[in-house]
């Protein structure tokens, strides 16, 4: 940091003051003749800053939390943070070190990132006019500089003493966040309370990261809930990290602690470009013999029996560089997997069904999870690789009443509007509408492949036979024949003639049948072919009306 508060001259003055020497004498002794002497106000400001951090450390550590500046040390590459507006909103002569938020820029893996970190040790981290001005100024600069924005949230909400003026600042931040949305990546780290209207600041960003302890988000707190409804509930049960990662789907990662949460933020930023006008970073990758051995494992992972579960993560690890896969929303909508990986050093987004969880079926939660991740990848130029093994949509009145039509349509909207490279591989089964929405060629995918064992049809064999041959089966039953044997024969015939990828190959919906061992190689070649794909504006419309 280039801030004079951390300069050797200021430290020398403070050291001299600590030994009883006068401030002016210390300044004169510390400064070469070519430097201006330090004014008393500068020394006073440095002392206030140091005292403020000492107080923050005492308050935060007692709660098992880090200070705002300690969090910034974890987020940024060592020594790269440059603070702006350090004393804005303060009164140095009156002993006030500044506002309850820290703003500035630093490097994450060598790339510039903007940050605002709320400081709970100052007025409970509440947001007033000074804090709003600092945050909006930072966001304006981030948009101009085209760099990602990270928000570290730890706040008591709007500063009541400032009334509507504080609420006005939230409105300004909401608008800035919407302006930046899809243009620069925006991440929110919830490392303390976040309540009331303040929750919509992170809700508008790309990813929300919480921790098991201390993280809380809710529109109305436990006291208000009890007064309004009579329900008694704890902060953790109402809006803790586990609730929003497992139940509501509001959050995208649950950190074990603050260090883990911040490390996840750094990791995600490593896969994303700085802005929508840039391509993602690339990394060195050298193929090894182990890669070929790993590819051979694919043939043994997926069972031939369509009803037998397996872990799609094993497939993903055989396809990605070094087997690395950074999941997003791991604990929510678990019948689908989404996340970041690299293939030959190039970041991609991966979307896959998870047969280990409810057979990989699409429901309201997994649909929204897939849709939003595809939109994120499309906004920031990450190709999407889709691995399909889906039996269909989850049936039942609970799904219909929860809006599977409206919420499932979000997947269609995401894929149909995506203009990044889209590569899809059908591993085992792809039935009905779920086949169409999971990155089919009809919905807009560029290149589609299937394994030899794949089954692609309107319905699974058993369901189709029960509909197509229901009269034949009824007649057989009335005649006293073996209905189950006849049903088994019809199923076998249907599987042979219909439930395979041949029809899709013949009408061009599948580009090639590939051996499982070829999967990574085919994806690499496909991404290379599509590397020059560019966005095309086909109409003059302002924007579509996405199902919400």
N, C-alpha and C positions, 0 to 999 in steps of 0.2 A: 504494500500500500504506500502511496506517495503522500498521504496525509501528514502534515507537519506535526500532528498530535503524537505521531510515533517516531519523530525524527530524533537523532542523537542529541541535538541541541536542547530540545524540550526535556528529554530524559535527564540530561546533565543538570538542568535547572532544578528539576524535581529532586534529584539526588542531593544537590547542594542544599536545597531547602530542608531536606530530611536531616542533614547534618548540622543545621542551625545557621548556615551561611545565608546571607541575604539573596533574594531572588535576582536582584540586579547584578550582584557580584558573581553569582553563578552563571548568569547569562553572558557576562563579559568574559569569564574564564572559558566558557564552552565555545564561544564563537570566534572563528578566524576573522581577521580585520576586514575581509572582503564580504562578510555577511552582515545583514542588518541586525541590530540588536533585537531580542525578543521583547515584545510589549507584554506588560503585566496581564493584559486581557487574554493573550494567547496561552500563557502559562496557566491562568485560571481555567480556561476552557479545557486544557489537557487534564488538569486535576479533576474537573467535573466528570470528564469522560471516564477516567480511571475509577473514580468513586462509584459512578453509575454501574460499571461492569462488575465491581466488587459486590454491590448490592444485588445485582441481577444473579450473580453466582450463588449468593447466600439464599435468595428466595427460590430460585429454580431448582437447585440441587436438593433442597429440602423436600421438594415434591417429586424427586426422581426424574427431573427434566433438565435439559441443557439450556444454556443461555442462547439468545438469538445469534450472538457472535460465534459461539462454539459450534452452532449448527452450520454457519457459513464456512467455518474452517473445514468441516466435514464435506460440504458440498463442492467446494472449489479446489482446483489444483493449488498446491501449497504456494502461498504468497501472492496469489493472482487477484485477490479481491480489491476492487477500487470503489470506495464508498462515495456517494454523491449526497449532498445536502445533510451532512452529519448533524449540524446544530440547528437545522431548520425547525421552527416551531419552539425553540428553546429561548431561554433568557440567561445568558452567561453571567451578567452582573447580578441577577437575582438567584443564581444557583441552580438553574434549570438546564440540564444538558441537552434537551431536545425532545423530539416527538417519540411516540410509542411504536415507531416502525423504522427499520434500517433499509436503505435502498442502495443499489449499486450494481456493478458488473464484475464478473470474474470468468475464469476459464474452467471448463469441464472437458477433460481430455484434450486440452489445447484449443477448444472452440469457445467463443464468447457467449455468455449467458447473462441475462438480466435477472435480478432477484429483488423481492421485497420480503423482509422478515419481520413479523410483528413481535414486539418485545413486551411480554406479559409483566415484566418487572416495572414497567413505566405505566402507571394508571391502568393496570390490568390489561394492557395491550389494546385498549379501546380505540375506536376510530373517531377522530374529530376532523376539523377542517385542515389542520396542519398535516395529519397523516394522509388524508385523502389527496391533498395537493401533491405530496411526495410520491404517492403510488401512481397517480395519473401522469405525473411528469416522467416517471420511470417508464411507464407503459408507452407513452408517446415516443420516448427515445428508443425503446426496444423495437417498435414498429418501424421507425425511421432507419434504424441500424439493421433491421431484419434479423433479429436474434431471438431465441426462445426466452420465455418468461417463466420463472419459478416463484411461486408464492409459498411462503412458510407461515402458516396460520396458527396463531396462539393468542386468542383475543376474547375479551369479555363482551364484544359487540359494539354497538353504537354508543358513543359517549353521551349519556343522558343529559349531562349538564349543558351540552351544546344543542340539544333538541333537534329540530328539523335540519339544522345546518349539517349535523352528522349524517342524517339519513340522506341528504342531498349528495354527500360524497359517495355513498354506496351506489346511488343511481349513476353517478359519473363512472365509477369503476365497472359497473355492469356493462355500460355502453362501450367502454374501452376494451373490455374482455371480448365482447361480441365483435368489435372491429378487428381485433387481433385473431379471432377464431378462424382456423383454416389457413391463416397466413404465416403465423409463427407458432411452434409448439408451445403449449401452456400446461404446466404441471402444478398441482397443488399438494403440498405436504401439510396434513392436519396433525399438528404435534401438541395440541392443547384443545381448549374449548372453541367451538365455532357455532354460534347460535343465532336465532332470529333471521333477519334479512341477510346477515353476513354469510349464510350457507350458500347463497346463490352466486357468490363470487367463485368459489371452487366448483360449484355445480356446472358452471358455464365453460370450464376448462377441459382439456383433453383427457387428463388422467388425475384421479384423486388417490393419494397414498395416505394410509392411516397406520396407527400402531395399536397393539393389543391394550396397552395401558395409556391413560391420559387423553387419547383422541376421542372427541365427541362432536357430533353434528346433529342438530335438531332445530326445527323451526320454532317449536314451543318446548320449553324445558319441563322437567318433572313437576315443578311447583305449579306451573300454569296448567299442565295436564290434569293434575289432581284437583285444582280449583274448578276446572271446567267440566271434568268428566267423573271425578271421584276416584280415578285410577291411580294407584300408588305404584311407581316404577322408578328404578334407579337410572342414573345418567347412562351407564354402560348398556343396560337393557333397552333403553329408549333409542340411543343413537351412538353406541360405542363402535369401535373398529370392527369387531366381529359381526355385529348386526348389519353394518353397511357393506361388508364384504360377502356375507353369506346369505342374507335375507333380502335386503332392499336392492342390492346391486349398485348402490350409489358410488361405492369405492372400487378401486381396481387392484389394490395390493394391500395386504395386511403385514406390516413389518413387526418383527419380534420386539424391536426397540427403535429408538430414533436413529441410531447408526445404520441399522438394516434398512429402514425406510429411505434414508437419504442415499444410501448406496444403490437402492433400486432406482431412484430418480436419476442418478448419474448413469446407470446402465441403460435405461430407456433412452436418454439423450444421446447415447453413443450410437443408437440405431437410426435416429431421426436426423433429417437435414436441419439446418438453421432456419430455413423458411421454405415456403411453397415454391419459390422461384429457383431453388437449388436442388441438386440431387443428393441423396444420402451419402455419407462418407463411405469409403471403401477401405478394406483391410487386407493386409498380405495374407495369402493362404497358399500353402504348398501341399499338393496331394501326396499321400503316402500309400504304402502297401496296405496299411491297416484300413484304409478307406474301401478297398476292394473286398476285404474280409467282412467289413461291416455291411456292405451292400448285399452280400450273400445271405445275411441273416434275415433279410426281408421276406424271403420265400417261406421261412418257417414261422413267422410271427402271426400271420393271419390264418385262422383255421378255415378249412374248407366248408365246415358246417356253418351256415349263415346265422344260426341261433347261438353259437358259442361265442362268448365275449372274449375280448383281448384288449390290451392297453395300447391305444393309439400313440401314446408318448413313445413307446418302443419304436414305432414306425418313424416318427418324426426325428428321433435321435439318430436313426440310420441315414437320414437324408441331409441333415444340417451339418455345417462345419463343426467338427469336434463334438458333435452330439449336443450342442448347446441350444437351449430353447428358453426364452424369457416369457413366461406366461403372463397374460393380462386377465384379471378377473378369474383367477384360478378357482376360487371358492364359490362362484356364482354361476348358475346355468351350466352345471358341470357335464351335461351331455354333449357339450361342444367345447372345443379347445381353440383359443386364439392366443397369438403372441408373436414375438419377434425372434428372428434367427438370421444367420448369414449362410449364403450358399456361394461357395468360391469367393469369400470375402465381401460379398455384396449383401446388404441388409434386405430382408423380405418380411412380409407379414404372412403368417401361416394360419389358416382356418381349417379345422378338421372336426368331424364327428368323433365322439368318444364312446365306442361300443361297450366299454366297461361300466358306463352309467346309463341305465334305462335304454340299453341297446343303441345309444347314439341318436335317439329320437329328437326331433325338434319340438320344443315347447315355447311358451311365451318368454321365459327367461333366456334360454339359449338363442332364440331368434333375435332378441334385442342386443344380446352380447355380440353375436356375429355381425349384425348390421352396423353397429357403431364402430366396431373395429375395422371393418372394410372401409367405412367412410374416413376413418383416421388415416388409414394407409393411402387412400386415394388423395386425400388432402395434401399429404407430404411425400408423394412420389415413391412409395414403396410398392413394388410388385406384390400381388397376392397369389399365394400357392394354396389351393384348396384340395384337401384329401377327403374323399367322400366314402362313407359307409353308413347310410341312413335308411331306416325302414319306413320313414314317413313322419307325419305330424302326430303328436300325442293326442289320442282321442279322449273324449269325455266332456261332460258338461262343465267341469271346473275350468277347462281350457277355453271352451267356447265363451263362457261367461267372463273369463279374464281377458278376453279380447284377442284370441289367437289369430283372428282374421286381420284385425288392425295391426297388431304387433308383428305378426308373421310377414305382413306386407313390407315391413321395414327392410327385411333381407332382400326382397326383390328390388326395392328402390335403391339400396346400396350397391348391389352388383350391376343393375341395369344402367346406373349412372357413372359407375367407375370407369376411368379412362387410363388407369395404370395397366401395365401388363398383367393379364389374368391367366394362370395356368392351373388346370384342374386334372386330378387323377382319381378315377373311380377304383377303389380297392376291392370291394366285395359286393355290396348291394346299394342300389339307388332306386327307390321306388316313388312313384307318383309325383305329387307337387313338390315334395322335398328334393327329389332329383333335379327338378327344373331350377329351384331357387338356389341350390348349392353350387353356384358357379358353372351352370351348364352353358353350352355354346349358344343355345337359343336365347339366353338372358344376357349374353354379351362377353363370355369368356373367349380368349383368343385361341388357345390351344387346349384340347381335351384328350386325355388318354385313359385307357382302362386296362386292368390286369385281366389275364385269361379267365380267371375264376369269377369275374364280375357278373352281377345280375342287374340288368336295367329293364324296368317294366313299369306299367301303370300300377300293378299290385304284385305282392308276393304270390307265389304259386298257390299256396293253400287258400288264401283269400279270393284269388281269381277263380279257382275251381269251384268254390262254394257259390259263387255268383253265376258263372257261365253254365255250370252243369247242375244247377239246383234241381231242375225238373228231372233230369236223368237219375240223379241220386234218390229223389223222392220215389220215382217209379221202381227203382231197384229195391228200395226199402219195402214198398208195398208188395213186391213179388217175392219177398223173403230172401233176397240175395245178400251177399256179403258187401255191405255198403262201404265199409272202411277200405276193403281191398280195391273196390272200384274207384274210390276217391284217391287212393295212393297211385293207381294207374293213371288217372287223369292228371294228377300233380306231376308225375314223372314226365308225361307227354308234354305238359305245358312248360316245364323247365327246359326240356330239350328244344322245343320249337320257339319259345317266346322269351323266357327269362334268361337272356344272355345279352351280350353287347353287340351281337351280329347286326341286328336291325339298326342300332345307332351308328355302327360303322358304315352300313350300306347307304344311309341317308345323310352321312357326313357330320353327324353330331359327335362322333368320336373320331379323332384324327388317326389314331393308331392303337393297336393292341400291343402292350409292352410286357416284357418279363419283369417281375418284381425287382430283380437285381438291377434292372436298367433305370429304375425310377429316378435316382439322383442325377444320373447322366442325362436323361431326357429333360429333366427340369432345367439343368444347366444350359443345355442346348437351346431350349425354348426361350429362356430368359435372354440369352445372347441374341437370338433372332428378333426378339421384341424390344431390344435395348433402345432402338431409335423411335419407338412409338411415341407420338406426341398428342396432346389434347386437341380436340376439334370442337368448336362451338357450332352446333348444328342448327340452332334456332336463335332468335333474338330475344327470347323470354328473359325476364329478370331472374326468376328462379322457379323451381317446381314447388308443388304443394305436397311435401312429404307426409306420409301418415305418421302421426305423433301420438 
